[in-house]
Amino acid sequence: MPTPSLFDIMGPIMIGPSSSHTAGAARLGKMAYKLAGGDVRHAVMYLHGSFAATYRGHGTDKALLAGLLNLNPSDERLRDSFAIAAQKGISYEFIPTDLGEDVHPNTVRFVITTGSGETFEITGSSIGGGQVVVSEIDGMEVRFTGERPILITAHQDTPGVISHITALLYERGINIGNMRVTRSREDKSAHMYIELDSLCGQELTAAVRAIPGIIRVKLLLPIDESDAARKE
C-alpha cells in the first residue's frame, strides 16, 4: 500500500465546508471552463446524487460556478461567484437529476454555451479529498483527472488523420498514455481523446489544426493553481 501524502491526510487548501462538495466541485467547474476555451456565456449544471440533495447547503452551486469563472478552490471569491457571474453577464442553471445507478453520487454534467454559440458537454465526479475525474466529454467516454494534458479532436473519418496526429506527437517526443476514438456513421466524422504523458504547448494545437480533415481541436492542460484568474 502506498504511503499517504500530507495532501491525502490534510486535504486541499480550499474554501469550505467540504473537499468533495466545494473543492472538488470548483475543480470540475474549472475543467469545464478550460474545455469551453474560457468563453462561458451560459451553463446548465445537472446535479446527481448527493450533489443534487445538498448542493445549496454545502455551497456546491457556488463552487461549480466559481470554477466556470476560472477561480481556484482556495480563492476567497468563491463565496461571491453568483455576484461575479452577474457582473460578467454569465447566466446559469442548476438542475437536480438522476444520471443512473452506475454514476458516482457526487457527479455533475455541464452543458456550456460559448459566446460564439458553440456547445460543450462535460460530465465529472468529485471523488474525495478535492480529487476529481471526468468521465465524458461531448458524448465520448474518457478518464481525465486534470493531472495530465489531453488532446481532443473532431475530424473527418478518413484514412491518415490519426497517423498524422500521432506523428506530430512522436516528432515532439510526447508519449501517449491513453487514447480513445469514436466514429459517427451519420456525418462520417470521428472524435478522439488522447491523454499525454508530458506537458505540451498550444503550438501543438496549431500543428494539429493544420492537418487536413481536422474539424476542431482542444488541448486541456493540467489544472494548476497558478493559472487562476489570468484573465482577471
N, C-alpha and C positions, 0 to 999 in steps of 0.2 A: 504494500500500500504506500503511495507517495506521501511524503511529509507535507502536511498542510502549510501553506504560506501564511504570513501575517494578514494578507488580504482575506484569505479564507476565514481566519479567526475573527478579525475585527470588522470585516465588511468594508464596503467602499466609502470614500468621502462623499457625503451626499446631504441633500436637504430631505429630512424625514417625512413621514414616520417609518416607512418600510422600504427595505432594499429591493424587495420584489415588486411592490406596488408603486414605488416612486422612482428609485434609482434605475431599476430595470426598464420601467416604462419610459423614462426620459431617453435612455439609450436606444430603445426601439423607435421612438419618435425621431431621433437624430439619424438613424439609418434610413428611415423613410424620407427625411429631408434630403439626404445625400442622393437617394435614388431619383428624386424629382429634380436633381440638379440645383437645389437651393431655391427653387422657384415655386413655392407652395402658395396657392391662392385660395383653395378650398380643400377641406379634408373631412371625410366621413370616417369615423372610427367605430368599428363593430367590436364590441367588448364581449368576451366569452368567459364563462365560469365565474371565478371569484373576482375577476376584473369587473364583470357585469354587476355582481352583487354589492361590491364595496367601493366602487371607483370614486364616489363623492367623498366618502368618509376618509379614505386613505390618500386622497389627493392624486389618484391615478390620472384623472382627467387633466389636471394642471400639468402633471409631469409629461404626459404624452404630447400635449400641446407645446410645452417648453422645448421638447426635443425637435418638434417640427419648426421651432423658431431658432434652432441651432444652439440651444443652451445646454450646458452640461448638468448632470445630476447634482453637482456641488454648487451650482450657480444660485445665489440667493434670489435672483429674479424669477426663479421657477414659480414661486408663490404668486407672482403677478402676471403669469402667462396669459390669462384671459385679457387683461388690460393691454398688454403689449401686442397681442394679436389684433385687438380692435384698432390700435394706433396704426398698425401696418396694413389694415384693410383685409386681413385674413379671416375667412369665415370657416366654421367647423360645426360638426355634429357628433354626438356620442350616442350610439345605438346599442343597447344590450341585445345580445343574440345568442344562438346556440350553433356553434361551429362543428358539433359532432362529439361522439364519445371518445375518439382517439386523440383529441386535441388537449394539450396542457391547459389546466384551469386558468393560468394567467396569460391568456392569449388575446391579441388584438389584430384585426385586419384593417389596414389603412387603404382607403381609396382616395387618391390625391389628384386634384386638377391643378395644372400649372397655368401661368399667365398666358401661354401660347395655346391653351386648350387641350394639351396632351393629358392623358390619364395614366396613372401608375397605381399598381396594386401590390401591397406587400403584407405578408402575414408573419407574425413573430410572437415568441413567448418569452416571458421573464421567468427564468428557471431557478432563481435564488441567488442571494448574495450580490445582486446587481448584474449578474450574468444573463445573457440573452442568447437566443438562437432564432434565426429567420428560417422559416420552413417553406415559404412560397413567394416567388416574385413574378408578377404578371402571369399567373397560372402555371408557372414552372416550379416543380419541387426542387428545393435547394437545401443546403445546410450551411448557414453562414453565421458565424459568431461575432463578426466585427473585429476579429483579431488578425485576419489576413485579407489581402486585397482580393476582389473578384472582378472579373471582366464579364459583362453581359452583352450579348449581341442579338439583334434581329437581322436576319439576312435571307436572301433568296436561297431556296433549297436546290442548289445546283452544285455539280462537282467542282472541287478546288477551293471553295471559300474557306472551309475549316482548315485545310492544309496550309493555306496562305497565312492564317492567323497563327497556327502552331509554329510555322516557320519564323514568323516575327518574334515569337517568344524564344525560340531556340537561338536566334541571332543575338538576342539580348541576354542570354544565359538565365532565363526565367523558367523555373520548373513548374509543371502543372501538378497541383495537389489533388484536385478533384475536378471532374468535368461531366456535364450532362447536356444532351441535345434533345429537343422535342421538335416534331415536324407537324405542319398543318397541310393536309391534302387540299383543303378548300382554296387557299390562295398560293400554294406552293412556296410557303415561307418556312423558316425554321428559327428557333430561339436556342441560344447556347449560353451556358453558365460555366465559367472556368474559375476555380479557386487557385490562386497563385501562391507559391512558396516564398516569394520575396517581393519587396516593395518595388513599385514602378511609378512612372510619372504620367502626366497627361499626354506626353509625347507619344506614348504607346496608343492612346485613344485615337490620336490624329492619324497614326500609321494604319491602324485597323480600319478607320473610317474611309481611308483612301482605297481599300481593297474593293474591286468590282463585285457588286452583289450585296454589299453591306447596306442595310436599311437604317439601323440605329445601333449605337454602341454606348455603353456606360461603364465607367471604371469606378468602383466603390472602394475607396481606401479605408484602412482600419479606423475605427472610432478612436479618436485621440483627444484627450482633454485639452491639449494645447491649441486645437484648431477651432475652439469655440469662439463664436462672435467675431470671426474675421471680417464679416461684412457689416458689423455694427458701426 
